[in-house]
């Protein structure tokens, strides 16, 4: 929990406010959608889709907490109908909620992808443990740098967190390529590939957003870019990714159901 800089313009405050609001709306509506779709996939894929909804539910809760913390940290008022003036209230802005969210949801994101790909059980268990622990370690290593103002310390923790990050990204991009090619239909293979690469793409935005305060940008502008950047990346990595997981589960369910209907 680092202190907020003073001197926010209304545009900077409002951009962050709207970014957090967008996160709440996207995650909340995605949760409802995923759980409503559970009856429309076969039992094999309901666990993956349930986890998808849990991920966005956890994210919704933490976005509400971040949003409330942001709102409580400022007073926004217009004097005599003029421009809005933004002032700090002295209440702390607790961005630690974001890291708690990631610590819970990032391993689950990877597990839901592994489950929906329907790998052999031994491979499913092994990959779930490896990727889950590596992603949790990545988040845990990133947090000490996030709360530091010393740039050398931020870069140190950034470099450490990139070690498990690179392992996970490599596994998604290369390690799961063979499993993707073995999906039961071209559409399923395409969706599995899209889910993998969306995860890689969305994840690559996080290190760059993390570096915003390490490349000379500071003050309210840096805070705004960081909060909005993380919000967009989260929606891509959770809500949009979840839609691909649902689409993959629905496609594989349809293929399996049609196979059962074929005459022997």
Buried (B, 14 or more C-beta within 10 A) or exposed (E): EBEBEEEBBBEBBBBBBEBBBBBBBBBBEBBEBBBEBBEBBBEBBBBBBBBBBBBBBBBBBBBBBBBEBBBBBBEBEEEEEEEEEBEBEEBBBBBBBBBBBBBBBBBBBBBBBBBBBBBEEEEBEEBBEBBBEBBBBBBBBBBBBBBBEEBEBBBBBBEBBBEBBEBBBEBBEEBBEEBBEEBBEEBBBBBBBBBBBBBBEBBEBBEEBBBBBBEEEBBBBBBBBBBBBBBBBBBBBBBBBBBBBBBBBBBBBBBBEEEEEEEE
